[in-house]
């Protein structure tokens, strides 16, 4: 087997790894790189060589940084299957369609600005019309179901506990008559989180594992402290008469925040206050959750019974531009969940414009924010930021609750990888900023893995 690393290498976004094994060429994910606009465009326009000749894509889950460049495959001539779980297929449809529209709008905006400079027009990476062809190539597989790819190669999905439908992948193949195995963790979730099940225990040791390291050197707060932290921030905002803004992924994080807020109201820990989901994609994904109750953990299944999972009947969903604008006219305490968590684009920008200079308002970040984004600058305490063509003084309250992350921390990753932390296993660390990837690699060595690498983008690893 040969592995070429084509994304999320010494960074957290743009997941893509190319496997060549027994004459097959497989892509593990094909995600969008997210960061500064110019850098992101350059990174996303690069594609692995012979892309159209790939035999299949194995898609771990529906987050944009794992599926976001799939429409480029069809445009490059790829016609093979894209394997994923049924829930991932439903989520990815929404995510890719939304991403296409955002890219078209972004290109139009940049082209309007560049007219005066006589620059060549910018084209989106793909358009909404490119998405349906890719969706036709999706092939769904259940957790634990072995998929035979031919050439003595197969793979199996297992529940990764990250978002609805997320999976880690074990690829099995024969080499010189001997069975070999590779684990691709993709994104591993935390244990004991709301709604979805814990990561399924690793069936056993593997020869090679490619692991994420988003929080490889970090220890999250206890999961049982997440609710109290979020509750206290909402209570504080209510006491001040202010709004709570939550920049959140439309997939996973939005639903988790809804779950907590509805729980607080149901238990009368906070008064009934307006709750808004200002993200068309967040609205659709919330309804997708209702279609897949079999993916829920036991606690959630017992809690909701036949009830509404997120209290959706009491939440205002803003799907149109007019509805989004109307939210900023609401006075008094409320919770607004809007995309995107990077604060680089999306409807959250308009709410930030209204709240950043209000001392009574609160902005709560609930997960990792990539470097060089507005979200990261706010998290890092920058007291004056630019949104569109104006600067704003940051006077609102800013908080980060890391425990809400959908990613396992370093200890939880080691717990998950436990069965394969052996001298004969080879570890490859991806999907982490350089310091965290290197730090987690060192932790793997200390845990007993003899060979560990942190690959650079476009590097190649030969499985011995």
N, C-alpha and C positions, 0 to 999 in steps of 0.2 A: 504493500500500500504506500502511496505517496500522498501527502497532504500539502496543499498550497493554501496559505493564509491570505485571505483577500478582504478582510474587514474585521473591525472590533479587535484589532491587534494593538496592544498598548494604548487603547482607548476604549470607550464604552459603547459606541454606537456603530451601526453599519455591519452587523454580524454577517459573515460569509466565509465559509471554508470549503475548499474543493478537494474531494477525495478521488483518487484514481486507484482502482482496485480490480484485479482480474479482468481488465479490459473495459470496465465500466467507469464512467465519469459522473460523479454525484456532487450536488451542491447541498451543503448544510446551511440553510437559510440564505436569503439574499436581501439584506436589510438596507435601509436608508441611513446614510451618515447625517448626523445632526450637529450643528455647531454654527460658527460664523458663516454668513450667507456665501461669501466668495469661496471660502475654504470648503464648505459643504458641497457647493456646486462642482468644484473641481474633483473632490473625492468621489462624488456620486456618478460623475461622467465616466470615471475609469471603470472598466469591467475586465474580468479575467479573460485571457485569450481563449479562443475556440468556445465562447460561451454558448453559441447556438448548438454545439455538438454534445452538450451535456445530456446524459441519459435520463436524469430525474433530479428533482429537488425534494429534499426532506425538510419540511418546514416545522420548526419547533412550536411557534405560537404566533399570535396575530399582532403583536406590537410592531409599530412602524419601523423600528430599528432592526427588526428581524425579517419583515416581509415587504418593506416599503419599495424595493426596486424590482419586484417581480414583474410588473408590466413591461419593463425594459427587456425582459427575456423574449417575450413574443415579438417585440419590435426587432430583436436581433435574430429571429428565426427559430427560437427554441419551441419545440412542439411536444416535448415529453410530459410525463405526469408530474404533478406537484402533490406530494403526500402530506397529509396533516390529519388531525382529529376533526370530527364533525363540528364541534364548537369553534375550533380555530378557523375552519372554512367560513363559518357565519361571521365571525369577528373580522377576519381579513377582508371580506367583501366590503364591509363598512369602512374599514381603515383605508383601504386602497382607493376607494371612490372619493373619500374625503381628501386624501393626499393629492389626488389628481386635480381636484378643484382648487385646492390651496396653491398648488404649483402654477396653475393657469392664472390665478388671480395675482400671485406674486410676480410672474413674468409680465403681466399687463402693467402692474404698478411700476416695476423697474423700467419698462420700456417708455412709459410716460415721462419718467424722470430723465431718461437718457436722450429724449428727442432733441433737447436743446444742445446736446454735446455731439450730435451727429454720430452716435455709436450704432453698431450693428444690433439689430433686435435680438433679445434673449428668448430662447425657446424653453418651455418647460421640459423636464426630463421625460414626462409622458402626460397624456391627456386622459380625460374621463373616458373617451372612446376606446382607449387601449385596455381598459380594465376588464370588460366582459370576456375577451378572448382568454385572458389568463384564468379567470374564474372557471371557464370550461375545462381547464386542464387539472383542476383540483380532484384528487382521489382521496377519500376519507378512510381512515383506519381507526379501530378502537384501541384503547389501552390494552396492552398484553397480547395483541394480535400480531403474529409473525407475518411479515410481508416479504415474499420471495421475489428478488429482483433478477434472478438468473445468474449465471456465471459463478455459482456457489456463493452468492452474496445475498444476505437478507438483513432486515432491521425490524426493531420492535419499539413502539412508543410506550412510555410509562408516565404516569402523572407526576409533573414537576412541581405542582402546588404553587405556581407563580401567578397565573391569571386563568380565567376560564378557558379550558381546553389545552392549556400549555403542557408540553411533554419534554422529557429528556429522551434521548435516542441511544439504543445499543445496536451497533452494526456488527454482524457476524459474517465471517468469510472463511473459506478454506485456503490455506497456503501450503503447497507441497503436501497436501493431504492432511494437514494439521489444522484444527479449529483455532481461529483467532477472533479477537473481539475489541471493539472500540466504543467508548462511551462519549457522547457529546451531551454535556449537561444543559446547554443553552442557558436559560435563566432558572435558577432554583429558588423556590419560594421559602418563606419563613414557616416555622412550625406554630400551630395553634392560632393561625390567623382566621378572621371571619370569612364566611361564605364557602370557600373551596377547601378541599381536603389537603392534608399535609403531603409533602413529597413522598411518593411511594418508595419504600426501602429498596436500595440497590440490590438486585438479585444475587450479586456475587462479584468477585474480582474480575477486572478486564486487563487486557494487555496494554492498552493505551487509553488515556482519558483526556479529553479537551474540556477544561472547566472554566466557568466564569470566575471573576474575581472582583466584581463591582465593589463589594465591601469586604474584600479579603483581609484587610488589616484593621477592620473596625468591628466593634461589638455594639450591636443595637441595644437599646434599652429593652427591658423585659416586655414581652408582648402584653402582659396584663397591666402595664403602666401607660400604654398608648391611649386607651379610652379615657382614663383620668386626666392625662395631659390635654387631650383635645377638648374634653368637657370643660376644664378650667379656662382655656383660652376663649371658648365660646361664652362662658359665663362672664368673663371679664369684659368682653366686647358688649354683651347685653347690658351690663352695669353702666358702661360708658355711653350707651345708646348708639354704638357704632356697628358697622358692617364687618362681616368676616369674609374675606376672599380666599379661596383655595384654588391655586393653579394646579390642575391635576390632569394626568392622563385620562382620556375619555374611556380607556379600556382598563378596568381593574380598579384603579385608584378612585375614580369617581363613584363607583358602586360601593366601595368600602366606606368612603366618607358618608354616603347616603345611609348606609347600614347603621353606622354609629349615631348619626344625628337622629334618625328615627327611633333608635333604641333609647337615646336620652329623653326624647319627648314621651315615648311610651312609658318610661319609668318615672316621668314627671320630674326629672332632674333639671330640665330647662322648660320654660313656657313654650307653647306653640308659637314659633316664629316663622316667617316666610323662608322657604328654601327654594333656591333656583338652580337648575342645571342649564347653564348657557353653553351648550355644545350640541349641535345636531347629532354628532357622532356619539356623544355620551348618552343622549336619549335613546338612540337605536341600540347601543350595546346594553343599556339597562334592560331593555325589553328582550334582547337576545338571552340574557341570563334566565329570564322566566321560561325560556324554551328548553333549558337544559338542567332541570332540577336534579338529575342523576349525578351531576358533577358536584353538588353541594356536600359539605361535611355534615356530620350527624347533628351537631349543635344547631346549625342553621335550619336543617330540615325539621328538627323538633320545634324550633322557635317559631317558624312561620306557619307550619302546617299548611292550611289552605289559604293563609293570609297573604297579603301583598308583601313581597320580599323587602322592598325599599320604601314602603309607604308611598308608592308612586301616585296614589290618588291625592295625596296632600302636597305634592311637589309641583312647582311650576316649571314646565319645560319650554325653553326659548328655542324655537327652531327657525324663526325668521329674524331678519335684521331688525325689523320694527320691534319685535318682542324683546330682543336683546337690548336695544336702546331704552326701552321702557323700564328695565330693571334699575337703571341709574336714577330714575325718578322716584323710586320707593324710599320713603323716609323711615328711620328707625332701624332697630336691629334686624338682621337677616343673615343668611348664609348663602353665598354665591359660589358655586363650583363651576369653573370654566377652564377650557383648554386654551393654551397649552402649558405644560409644566415648565418649559424653558422660558416662557414669556417672550419668545422671539416673534411669535405670530399668534393669530387666533383672537378670540373675543376677550380673553383675559386682559389684553392691552387696554381696551376701552374702560374696563372697570378699574384698572390700575391708575389710569389718568384721573379718574374721579376720586380715588381713595388715597393715593400716595401722600398727598398734602393734608389729609385729615387726621389729626392726632387721635381721634376716637376709633378709627378703623384699624383692622388687623389683617395682615396677610400671612397665611400659614402655608409654608412649604412642607410637603409630606413625602419627600423622597429625594433621590439623586437629581442634581441639576448639572448638566455638562458645563465645562469651562467655557469662557468667552460668550456667555449668553446673559441676557438681561436678568434672568432668574438667579444665576450664580452671582452677579454683581450685587443684587439686592441681598442675597443670603450672606455675602461677604461684608455687608455693612456699608456699601457705597452710599453716600448721603445725597448725591445728586445724579440723576440718570436721565437719559434721553429716550423718549418714546415718540416715534415718527419724527416730527420736525420741531419738537419743543423739549426743553429740559424741565424736570420736576424735582423739587426738594422733597426728600423722603422724611416725612414727619409721622407717618403711621407706625403702628407696632408691627414688628417683623418677628416671626417665630418659625422654627423648623422642628418638626417631629419626625426624627429618623426612624423610630420604631414602626412607623406605618409603611415602611418600604416593602415592596413585594419581592425584594431580593434577600436571600439569606445573608447573614453576616459571616465573618470568618469562622467563628466557632460552629455555626450551623452548617457551613459548607464542609468542614472537616467531619462533622457528624454524618452528613449525607454520604460523603466519599469513604467513610470508614471501611467498608468491606474491601476496597481496592487500594488502601494505603499500605502497600507492600513493596519490598525491594524490587520485585520482578515487574512491577507496573511502571509505565512511563507516563509522566504528567506533562501536560501542555496547558499553560495558563494564558487565557485571553479575556476579553471583555472586562477590562479594568484599566484605570489610569496607571501610568508606569510605576509609580511608587506602590500602589496597592497590588498590582500584578506581581512585581518583584517581591514584595513583602509576603504575599500569599505563597509564592513559589518557595520561599525560605521556610514557611510553615509546613509545607508539604514535605520538604527534605527532613525537617525535624520530626515529622510524623512517620518517617520510615521509607519514603519514596526515594529511590536511589537516583533516578534520572528525571529532572524537571527542566522545562524550557519555557521562556517567555518570548515567543516569536515576534519578529518584525513583519510589517505588512509586505506581502509578495514573497516572503521567504518560503522555502520548501523543506518539509521534513519527511524523511524516509523511515517507515516503520520497519524495524529490524526484527 
